[in-house]
Amino acid sequence: MTDTWRSVALVCAAVLQVVAGFVGGAGLWGESVGTVANSYPTLLLPAGTAFTIWSLIYAGFGALAVRQTIQRRRDVHRRTGWWLVAAGALNATWILLFTNRLFLPAQLVIVALLIFLLAAALRLQPANGWPDRLLLHIPVMVYLGWVAVATVAGAATTAAAFGAAPGITAAIVAIALTGVVAALAVLRLPAVIGFAAAVCWALAWIAANTPTTWVQLTALVAIAAVVLAAVLRIERRPNRSTIAWG
C-alpha cells in the first residue's frame, strides 16, 4: 500500500506542477511569472527563451511518474519517490508565491526544492538500460541542473525586490561561484550530462540577456568549466555510459 500511495502521490505532484505552471504563466492567480521577474530585472535573469526548458522538465517528470506507477515496487522508486513528490509540490508552491510577489517565502521554497531534488539525485542507482535513463535519471538531473541556477537567479530577483539588486561585481562573483559549484557537482553526481546540459543552458541564457560584457564572459567561462568537468569525469572512468547517462 505504501508503494501505491507513493506512486499516486507522484502522479498528483506531476499534474500539480503542470497546473501551477499554466496558472503562473497565464497570471490566473496573481501576475504571470514573466511579468513579476521582469519587474525586477537583474544581471542574473536569463532571457525568456531559457524558460522553455520547463516543458521538457514537466514532460520528463510526468513520464517518470507514470512509469513509477507501473514499477512501483522497484527499490530505486522507493528511494527517490517521496523526494520527487515533495519537489513537485514545492515547485507548485514557488509559482504561487512568486506570482503574488511573496519573494522571501518563494526564495526559501526554491532552496528547499533544490535540496529535495539533490536528495533524489543522490539516491539514484545505476540505470537498468535506456528506459531508466530516459524516464528517470535524465529527467531528475535536468530538473536539478536548472533549479540550481534558478535558485541563484531567484536570489538576485529577491534582492532586487528589496532594493538591493546585485551590481556587476556581485553578479560576476555569483556566476563564478555557480560555475565552480556546478563543476564540482559534476564530479560527484550521477547522469552528469543531464545536469551539466541544464546548467549550461541556464548560464548561456543569462549571458545572452545581460548587457554587461564581464558578466557575459564570466558566464561563458563557467559554462566551459562545467563542460570540462563533465568531459574529465566521463573520460577517466571505465563505465563512461553509466557516468554520462546514469
Buried (B, 14 or more C-beta within 10 A) or exposed (E): EEBEEBBBBBBBBBBBBBEBBEBBBEBEEBBBBBEBBEEBBBBBBBEEEBBEBBEBBBEBBBBBBBBBBEBBEBEBBBBBBBBBBBBBBBBBBBBBBBBBEBBEBBBBBBBBBBBBBBBBBBBBBEBEEEEBBBBBBBBBBBBBBBBBBBBBBBBBBBBBBEEEBBEBEBBBEBBBEBBBBBBEBBEEBBBBBBBBBBBBBBBBBBBEBBEBEBBBEBBBBBBEBBBEBBBEBBEEEEEEEBBBBB
